[in-house]
Amino acid sequence: MPPTFHTPPRQHTEDGQLRRVGVEIEFAGLPVESAVAIVTDLYGGQPEAKSRFEHSVKNTRFGDFRVEIDSKPLIAGKHFRMMSLLGLEDERARDVIDSTLQRLAQVWIPCEIVAPPIPFTALPELEALRSALCNQQARGTRASVLYGFGFQLNVEVPARDVETLLSHLQAFLVLYDWLAAVVDVDVTRRLGPFINPFPLDYRKRVLDPSYAPTIDGLIDDYLLANPTRNRPLDMLPVFATLNEHKVAYVARDFEKVKARPAFHYRLPNCLVDDPAWSIALEWNRWLEVERLAADPARMRELEDLFAARAAGDLGRRAWIAEVADVIG
């Protein structure tokens, strides 16, 4: 049976459109060209190669996909500048260097497929992509200690008012320990810099029942504690749609931040080589955040439990068990 995708409590944006979701899948074991072929076989479109490291599939039935080696220096062609300084500018030298770097990159830099935002009701069609990658021996997070590969969801926000953004952020912060446990975040990813936990003092501040900021206050507090996209829930994209100047001034590596009205959920491993893993599994886990955000009574119960844990009355295991019991 195909996996079941659950439905979010808020299905539409503030302008009445079905909410959309973007998906990012990191893996190894397949050259970029093979991944491009999988996308075109499944969804149509025209493949375009900007370089060995950066491809796209234009005009699929969902829009444009990106397929690339997830390295900004390689995509930007910075190695060509060094070659130019060394006098290695002929086509043959460029081809040899590109081929060598491509082989080396495949050892530890993931290939990444970035799907365009699609209506959440179309997410089941992306399971065919996951299945095809698995069948063609793509390797996921746990295939090597070098692989810190992630699976990311860019979930369109239902609205950008402070109540909506705050309730979802609070729900994530209170569920974080439980989510990290059920996802079983790989040790390589835990030790890496890309999904550093939110500071405890920030979690305490935001989960205090008296916390009621304006939208500017919410953004300011977030940036003060989290001037980085490397959080398990990256709020910089949606905050940049509200005040790009402020986010650009404070956030590190702002050039990597893509302003969009979406929650950038970065926590899951990408277990694309495990037939039991699915996009639906991670989507449904994310929806626990949305359900809690839509349930003020349960949220208040968990805030009280979090305060008890922060006061030292609950150990981590007991806290995770309490969360699991409350969310059912």
Secondary structure, 3 states (H helix, E strand, C coil): CCCCCCCCCCCECCCCCECEEEEEEEEECCCHHHHHHHHHHHHCCEEEECCCCEEEEEEECCEEEEEEECCHHHHHCHHHHHHHHCCCCCHHHHHHHHHHHHHHHHHHCCEEEECCCEEHHHHHHHHHHHHHHHHCCCECHHHCCCCCCEEEEEEECCCCCHHHHHHHHHHHHHHHHHHHHHHCCCHHHHHCCCCCCCCHHHHHHHHCCCCCCCHHHHHHHHHHHCCCCCCCEECHHHHHHHCHHHHHHHCCCHHHCCCCCEEEECCCECCCCCCCCCHHHHHHHHHHHHHHHCCHHHHHHHHHHHHHHHCCCCCHHHHHHHHHHHHC
